[in-house]
Amino acid sequence: MKVGLASLALLLAWPGGVAGQLPAAARLEGTAYVGESVMTGGTVVLHRISDGSQGQLDSLRIGEAGTFAFDLPNVPNPAQSDVFFASVRHQGVLYFGPAITSALQLDSIYEIHAFDTLLAPAEGVPVALQSRSVFFEPDSAGWRVTDLFQVRNDEPRTIVSRSGGRVWSHPLPADARDVTTGEGELAFDAATYEGGELVVRAALPPGERLFVVRYGVDDLEMSLPVGGRTEALDVLVREPAPPLSVEGLELVDRVELEPGSTYLRYTGAELTTSEVAISPREETSPPRVEWAAVILAFLLTGAALFILRPSATRARAAVGPAPPTEADRTVAAADTAASDRTALIKDVALLDEQFEAGGSTEEDRGEYERRRARLIARIRALDGSE
C-alpha cells in the first residue's frame, strides 16, 4: 500500500501511530511567480490565523529560482481552525497564495502568482464589463437599486492607478441618490462615488472582480447608463411593479429568488449603446414564473471570484442606511458564499499590511483594531464558534 508523505505525517502524529509517535513534518515549500516566470527577488511573508492567534509568523528572501520554505510551528489542525498562507508584494501590489488548512496540502509545492503592473492613464482604462445585474425594489422613497458590476481584466498584468487617477469607472444614473459602495473592512478608497460615477482605484489583477453599488431613484422612468460595451445586462424589477419597456432588453421571464418574492427579468447581450431607457408601457400577460437558477449561479459564482469588500465610503449626501431589501439579502448570501474563511483571513492580512504601511495616529490604530476585530468575529462565526 502506498502512503503519501502528508498521510504518513498524520499517521506519525496520531496517538498510537508508528515510529514512536514522531511529530508530523510541518514545512511549507513553495515557488513565487511573476506571470509565467519565477520571481527572482523579493520577500515572502508567512501568515497564520487560528483560534488562539492571528498575524505574521515569519518572512524571508525569495531564492534565485523563486523558491522559499518555512518551517511551520505545527501541522495545520482543522480542530483549531488553523490556517497558514503566504504573501508577496510585487511592484507595490500584495498577492496571496492559497490557504493551507490540512497536512495533505503540504505534499504539493505551494505557489504564489504575482503579475507585473500596467499603469492606467489618469482617466482609467476601459476594462471589459463581463456582466451587470441591476435589481430594482420598491421602498418608501421610490425604488432602491442594487447594481452589480462584474468586470474582467484581460491584460496579463495588474492594472494600477497613478497618483490621483483611477483604474476604472462607470457612470451611474443621473438621479441616483444615497449612493453607497458597501460596508467593507478594507481600504476606504478601493471604490468610491464621485461626480455621478463609480470610481475604482484598487489594483485590478488579471481575471474577474465584482463590485456592488446601492442607490435610490424616485421612479422607474429613467436612463440607465451603460458606458460602452456590456457583454450581458440583466434588469430585475421586484413585483408588484408596473409593466416596463427597457430599451434593447427583452422581458424573458419572471424569476423567484425566494418563495413569494418575484422579479420581472429583462435581459440583453453585447450592448454598445451609451444608455438604456426605462419607461412605462401598456400591460400585457406576464411571463411564467421560473426559479432563478441562472441568476443565483451568477451571483454566487461571480461574487466568489472577486467580490469587492465594499468600501465604508458613503456619498456625501447620504442620509443613513436603508432597511435591507430582498436584493440586499441576495447579495448578502452571495457575499457569505464568497467571504469564506480563506477570503476573510486574507482580508485580515491585507488590513495588517495597510496599517503597518500607513497607520500612524491613535485614530488610525483604533479604526484598524475595530475592523480587525469585526473580521475575526466573522471568521469565528463561520466556524460556528460563536
C-alpha angles and dihedrals in degrees: 000000000000117000121196120229094251091045089052089049090055091050090051091050095047117097107258091020125142131279095038095301095294113189118260117259109257108193129135113206119183152154129230120214136195104205105311095337129080117256109251099194144013138078129288119206125207117216131190134190123181139144090277106037146013134192146059116334104182146339135206143171118270115245124243091262092052092258132139137168133198128193104222120217088236144348109276109272113205090197089065094041089245115182127175126184139157134223139194131196117221124181090343097309123110118225128188133208122219122288116263109215104155140038090243090070091060088070090075132065108261114232132201117189120204130171138212114253132249114207109224120219115256092266093050131239131286098245116183116276097216097183141346130196120192118193120198118195128174119245136167093274098045121278132350115214129205109193119193118193118189107192128185128209106210093180118104088230136067111257113226132181126243120234108298092001135104139236099216139346139186130193120245126207113294092235096048113134137184091023118190130179093205141269107284135150101228137079114338093221099050089106127356141173111245131164095344095313140102102238121197120197099161117110111268113211122199112288134036135329134178125220123191125204128178127196143147132246128190098229143350097258098096148109118259110207113228098181101204133320115003114184095203131005129186124185113193121189119192117231139274084060135141117254109267142199111219110191113237093004130097127220099236107166148330112259129203113211093176131008107285094009112102133173132196106233123212116183141182141165138217095013115183101171121110094237145005117229117220118197140155119267138180115290119256133176109297120240121254121278116256133173111256098235092146093049093047091048090052093050096047097040096039093049092047091055096060117330113182115245085228114238122251087231114121131195111265091241095050114136100196138290119317119227113268116272133198090265089049089054091046091051090045089055090051090046090052091052092047097039095064122151093281095054093044092047091053089049089058091052092047091048090052090051092050093049094047090050098048115001107113109143134066089246090055090050093048093051091045092052093048093051092045092050091052092051093049090049090053091050091051091045089055088050090054092240094126 
